[in-house]
Every structure is written in structure tokens, then in C-alpha cells.
């Protein structure tokens, strides 16, 4: 029997608590906002009254039995999972926990190469042995997407004792693939499937979106509620889909990896996100998709880029045409207060929210102004994306255990070809490593990084160049 999804017990509980004007002799130190600088009070004031701690009646995220347990139960019912955990450390904490719950040092794990850095960090923390499956390059999208069924099958034939298959679905741009056949294949080898579905929390809300990997048989699915649903940043869900991974092991690592003082506003926003998704009627979804079509048509009216095929209608990707400089277009958009989610060396990603976009007239005017400005600009040489992944199945040059005992030194990128990276090189967003820690550096890696630096993309490193391993 389905539960009533029309209320928010966590939110109601915090609201009732705040309305009683409680006296705080406990943490946090702002005392429901009473101890706070006046200059910041207006900005933070409305949230401080519900920024509480594990006092009586507030339950405990790591041993829930009251209000948190009730909110998680509603989420479990809505997403049709075996159990749904609330996460306050983003999808990162869920990705780390699912890997550590299933893997011991030296265990082989088949993993999609173009996955998020948190997956790589989880593999390193677990001391696992990653078997990387290269994604497929799609000419129609001009980017890498997902691995092929055949490459995964070959990996399982070579590594039938793998402890997990880890996939990313959808990708950052909303592209999906036949993940169900891959899940079914893995299960024939008794290999559980873990899915980083950070950008797919809305998939369960309507058949007009792609299906969630949870619905398609995945064993553990992690979703960033804050990316596509109305939740606060760092709010995420971890869904258990089957019994192939034990719930108590996931709970153990979640309490180890997440804060012992979790944010109540973030947890409450997970209750909000579930409620919002559950209230999305077919009529509301149609209204959102009509807005998407209008926004897409406005963007498509510009001559300097073209729409890239997409699976998730809320993700709008545009490929900049030859002769235009993407950084110049980005600066113009930002000048007018329009901020894309992501820019690559040749593409823009825009994310439409789960509500009609109301500033369509302003958007249309802005795109027209940019079009006129670009007509006066000098044409530029087009930057082409560098292709990276040439081997369908690949392993690290060094194990994580070996890396612990080798010193490293810093060298310029241009001098690193053929060396083994002692750190990952990660453009952010999207947080997918170009070079992995323990990977042998190729000319293609260096070319890609130089293109990203030229484009002004942020690289998550503290030093110029890259650290490499040197054996004594």
C-alpha cells in the first residue's frame, strides 16, 4: 500500500518546533539566530531558527527512529526502493559509502572511466583494483558518453570475480543508454551494479523523462537531490534496490563518512524535494516541457551555435560553430546575468528547472543582443576536443597500495608524457578526471589539459604542472 505523499513531516516538525520559540542551552552557537552579526542577519535569519541539533524530538540521522525515519520511509515509498538513506554530504558521500561497503583491498571493480572523482576517491579509500571501461565517442554529440555493452561483457569475461560494476547514468549532459541490459548482464555474473545517478533524481517523477536505474534493476543508486530537484546544496539520496549489498554495511560507512552533526535544513530539504517530485502532476510536467520547448527555441534562434541531441529534455546542450570563441560568448551571457551550468572547449550546457521559466522575454532579448555583438567580432580558430580513451579496457599503471610507498615530484604538463601521475587532474565542473592518479600520462592527456587551460576552465589543483611518481 502506497503512503500519502502529500505532506512533509520533517518540515512540519521543524516549523512547529520553531513556532514555540525554544530557549537554547545547546549547540549550534548562533542560538536559533540570537547570536549573529546584524549585517548578516537578514540573509541567514529565516534558516537559523530551524538549524538545530540532536536534541529531544529531533532524531538522529545515523540511528533514525522518529522524524528522520518517517521522512526516509516516505522517500523509500516514493522512489520504490528497498530503503532510501538521506545524505548531507552530497552524492559524494553516497558514492564513497557504496564502494567501501562492497570492496576490500585488492578487490577488482569494473568502472566506467569517465566517472566522477568521488568514485575514484572511493576506489582509492577501499584499496580496490579498478578495471576501467572506456566510454564510447559519439560524433553526433561530439563527446564521450557511456561504455558499450560489448566492452562491459569483455571486462566481465576477463574479470568474472569483480565485486561491482560502477556506471554513471545519465551523464552530466543528460544522455542515457541501455543500462538495463548491462545490469542484467552483471547479475548473471553475480556482480552488483552501483549507479551514480546524480543528475537523475527527477526520472521517477514522470514517464516523460528517462527511467531511473533504480527502476531498471540497479543494486545501489545515488542521486543528488539538489541538482535537479528543489533541495539545498549537499542534499542527496542513496537508494538500495536489492539485497546484493547489505543495508547495515551501507549504514556503517555512511555514519563514518558523514558528519556526526548533520545539517537539519539540508535534511529537511530532502523531505521538500520528495514532496515536490510527488506533487508533479502530468499537467505540471506538460507545462514544464512547454517551457523547455520555448527556451530551446529561443536559444536555437542564434546562429553561433546548434542544439545537440538530448535524452533528458531538461538538459539543453549547444555546440558552438566554427569561428566563434566560446569564452567570448560565455562572457557576454554572464554580463547579462545568464549563467550556464557548464562550458567545455566547444559546448554549453544549460539546465532547465522543474518549473516553467518566467524570464523568456529577457532571455530572447539577450540572445538577440549577443547575436548582434558577435557579428562585429573577429572570427577565431575553432578549438577541437581532444579524444582521450583509446583502450576499451585498462588498468592503472600502479596499484593504490604501491602508490603509498613511492615519492613524487612536480613537473610541467609538457614534460609529463609517459610518466605516471601522482595526482588526478580534474576540471570542475563536471568533476570527471582527465588524468587519474596512478595512470600513465599520454600526449592526448596533455593536449586536452592545455585546451582546457586555454579555455579558462578551472582545474582542481593547487600547483602549476602535475606531480608524477619516481621510483627510487
N, C-alpha and C positions, 0 to 999 in steps of 0.2 A: 504493500500500500504506500503510495507516494505521500510525502509530507506536504504540509501547507507552506508554500514558498513566498507567501505574501507579507511576511513580516521580518524584522531584523532584530532578533533577541539581544544580540551583543550591543547594538547601537541603543536600543531601548533601555537596556540596563545601565549603560554609561550616562544616558540622558537623565534617567531617574536619580542616579547617584549624585550627579552634578546639581540637580534642582534642589537637593536637600541642604546645599551649602555646607558640606562637611568640613570639619576642622582637622587639619593635617598636622600630626606629630610623627610623620613618616616621610620617606623619600617619595618623589624627587624633590630637590631643593627649592624649586620655584613655588611650592606650596599652593598648588592649583592656580598659579599665576599671581599670588600675593607678593612674592619676592621676585621682581622682574624689572629691568630698566624701563622707564617710562617711554623712552624713544623707540622701543621695540614692542611695546605692549599691544598696540593696535594691530600689528602684523600677526602676532602669535596668540593674542588673547583668547580667541574662540576655541582654540585647541587645548590650551593649558588646563582647563577645568576638567578634561577627561584624560589627561596624560597622567595616569595613576600607576600603581604598582600592585603586587600580590597581597593586598590587604583582604580582610574578610569579605566574602562575596564576589571577589574578582577572579577567582580561579587561578590556575597555573598552567601555562602553555605546555609545560613539559610533563605534567601529570593531570590533564584536564578531567574534571568530573562535574562541573557546573556550567557556567555560561559559555565558556570556550568550547566545552564538549558539545553543548547544544548547537552552537554555530557551526562547528565542524560536521555534526550529524546532518544538518540541513545542506551543507555543501556536498557531503557524501551522497545524499539523496539526489540533489540536482544534477551532479556530474555522473551519477550512476557508477560510482567507483566502489571498491570493496571498503576503502577508507580514504578519507582526504585529510591531510595534515595542513594546518596553517603555517606559513613560513614568514618570518620577519627579516630574513637575510637575503631576500630575492631568490630567483631561480638558482643562483649560485649555491646557496646552502642546500637546496634540494639535490642538485647535481652531485655535489660532493658526498652527500649522505647516501644516495642510492649506490654510488660506486663503492664506497667504503663498506657498505652493508653486504655487498656481494663478493668482494675481492680480497684476497690475501696477497702478500708479497710474492711476486713471480708468476701470478696467475695471468693467463693470456686473455685479452679483451679485444674484440673486434670493434673498431670505432671509425666512424666517418671522419675523414681527415679535416674537412672544413667545418669543424665544430667549434663551439665557444670555448674560450680559455678556461672556464670553470671545469669543463670536462677534463682538459689536460691536467689541471691542478689536482683534480680528484684522483686521476690515474697515478700521478706522482706521489700524492699522500698515501695512497694504498700500496705503492710499490709494485703496481701491476706492470705487465708487459703488453703495451699497446700494439695491435696489428692494424695499421692504417689502411683504409679503403679509399681510394681516390674518388672524388666526385666527377661527374660527367660534365664536360664543357658543352654548353648549348649555344649554337650560333645564333638562334633566334632571340636569345636573351643576352648574348654577349657576356656571359659569366658562367661560373661553375654552379651547379645546383646540388644534386644528390648522387650517391653511388648507384650503379646499375645492379639489378638483381643478379646477373651473372657474376659480377665481381664479388658480391657477398657470398654467393654459392661457392665460388672458388676458395674464398677465405675459410669457409666452414669445412670444406673438404681437406684443406691443409691444416686447420686448427680446430678439430672437432671437439676438443676439450675446453674451448673458450668459456669463460664464466659469464660473459654477457656480450650482447650486440648493442652498441650505442649509436643512435641515429638522431639527426636534427630534422624536425618536421613541424611546421613549414620552415623554410629558410627565412632569413631576415626580410626578404622581399615578398614573402607570402607564397612562394612556389611550393607545391606539394608533389607527391609522387606515389607510386603504388606501394605504399608501406605495408599494406595488409599482406601481400604475398611474401614480403621479406619477414614479417613477423611469423607467418605460418611456416616458412622455411626454417627459421631459427628454432621454433618449437619442435620440429621433427628431430633436431639435434639436441633437444632438451636444454637449449640455451635461452635464458630470459632476455627480453628486449626492453631496453631503457630508452625513453624518448625525451629529449629536450624540446618541449613544445612551448617555448617561452612566448612565441608570438601567436599562439592559437587558443587562448582562453575563451574566445568568443565562438569557436567552432561548434560548441554544444548548444548554442542558442537558436540555431536555425539550419534547416536543410539547404538554405541558400548559400551557406558557407561550406567549405570542405569539411569532411568528417574528422573528428578528433582521433588521434592514435589510440586513445583510451577506448573509444567505441570499436576500434578495429583490432583489439586484442593485445595491445602492449601491456607489459607487466608492471612497469612504473612509468608514470608520465609527470613531468614537472612543467608548470605553467606560470608565467609572470603575469599575475592579475593586473599589475599596474601598467603593462604595455598597451593592452587593447581594451581593458575594462576600467571603470571609474574607481580605482583603488590607489592608495598612496604609494609612492615610490618605495621599493623594497618589499612590497606585499606580493606573495606568491602562494601557489598551492603545490603540494605533492600528492598525487593520486596513486593508490595501489590498485592495480587492475586484476591481479591474480594472486595465487598463493605461492608463486615461484620464489618470491623474496619475502622473508619473514617480517611481519609488521614490527615485532619487538626490536629487531636489529635496526630497522629504519628509525624507529623512535629513539633508540640509544644514540645513534650518530647524530640525529637532529639536535638532541639536547646537548651533545658535546660540541657541535659546530655553531649553534646559535647562541645568542646572548641569554644569560640567566635572568636578565631584566628586559624582557621583550617590550616593545612599544605597544601600548594599548590602542592608540589611534590607528596604527598600522593594522593591528589585528581586527579592529572594528571595521576598517575599510574593506577587509576581505568579506565580512558579512554584508557590507554595502554592495560590493561587486557581484556576489552571488545573487543577492536580491535583484539588482538591476538587470542582470542577464535573464533571470527567471521571469521578469515582467516584460521582456521584449516580445510583444505580440507580432503576428505576421504583418499586421498593418504598420506597426512601428518599423519593422525591418524593411518593408517596402518603401517607407518614407526615407529611411537612411540610404537605401540603394538608389533612390531617385536623386538624392542629394549627391551621392557619389558620381552618378552619371553627369550631373550638371557641372561638378567640379572638374571631372575628367575632360568634358567638352571645352571648358574654359582653358585649361592647361593645353589641350590639344590644338587650340586655335593658334598657338605660337609656332613660328616656322623654324625656330632654332633647335627644337628637339622633337622626338617622336615617341609615342607611347609604346612601351614594351609589353608583350603578352603577360597576363597575370592569372593566378588562380584564386587568390583572396581578393575580392572586389574592393576591400578597404585599403589595399596597398597599391599605390599608383607610382609606377617607375617610368622615368623618361630618359631616353638615350640622347645625349647631346650630339648634334650633327657635326660633320666635318667643318672645320674652320672656326668654330666657336670655342671660347675658353670657359671651362666650367666654373673656375674660380671667379670670373667676372660676372657670370650670371648669378652665382651664389651671393656675391657682394650686393648686387642690385636687389635681390629678393630680401636680404636682411636689412638693407637700407629702408625698405618699405614695411619692415616688421613681419616678414613672412619667413619662417624657419623650417627648412626641410628636415626630415629625420636623419638623412644620411646623404653624403655625396661621395662618389668614388671618382676614379680618374675620368670617367665618361658618363656617369649616370646619376640621376637624382631619385631619391625615394621620398614620397610624401605619404603620410598615414592619415586617412580619414577616420574620424572618431565614430563611436556608436551613437550618433545623434546627427540630425541634419546640420549642415554647415551654414551659418547665417550670414557670413560676410561675403557672399558670392559677388555682389556688385563691386566691392572693393578689390576682390581678387581679380576680377575681369579687367578692371581699370589698371591695376598694377601690371598684369601680364602685357597689356597693350603698351604701357609706358616702356617696359623693358624691351619689347619688340622694336619700338622706335629708336631707343638708345643704341641697341645692338646694330642697327642699320648704319650707324655712324662709326662703328668700331672697326678697327683693323682686323682682318681675318687672321687666325692663328693656325699653326700646325696642330693637327689633332693628336692627342695622346692616346695611344692604343694600349689596352690592358695586356699585361704580361701573363702568359699561361705558365702555371706552376707545376701541376701534378701530372707527371708523365708515367709513373709506375702504378699499375692498378692496385697492387698490394705491397706495402712497405713497412719496415720496422725501423726503430731508432738505431742509430749507429752505436749508442751506448745505453746500457740499462740505467734505470734510476739509481740502483744500488751502486753501480760503477761511478756514476757522476759525483756521488758524495765524497769520493776519495781522490778526485783529480782537481788540480788547481786551474785557474782560468786567468786570462789576460784580455785587455781591451785592445781591439784593432779597428781601423776604419772599415766601413762596409766594403769598400772597393778592394780591400786586401783579404777578405774573408772567404773567398771561393775555395771550396774543397775542405774547409775546416769544419769542426763540429761545434755547433752553437752551445754555449753555456747558459743561455737565457733565451726566452721567447721574444720575438719581435711582433708586437700586436698593435695594429691600427685600431683606434677606438673613436666612435663606433666603427664596425659592429662587434669588435672583440674577438675576431677569428684570427689566430696566429698565422702570419705569413711564414715565419720560421719557428720551429719548435725547439725547445730545449732538448739537446741530445740528437738533433737532426743534422745531417751533413748539408752544408750550405752550397747552393748551386748558383750558376750565373743568372738563372731565371729569378731566383730569390732576390738577388742584388738589384736586378733591373726593376722588379716590382717595387721594392722599397724606395729606390731612387725616384720612381714615378710618383709614389705617394707623398714623399717629402716635397717634391716639386709642386704637387697639388696643394700642399699645406695641410695634409691630413695629420692629425695628432697621433704620434707613435708613443705607446706607453713604455717609455724607457727613461731612465734618469741621466744617461750619459750619451755622448755622441759616439757613434760606432756600435760595435757589438762585442760582447765577451765570448771568447772561444776557449775550448779545453785544450790544454797542452799536457801530455803525459810526461812525467819526469824521466 
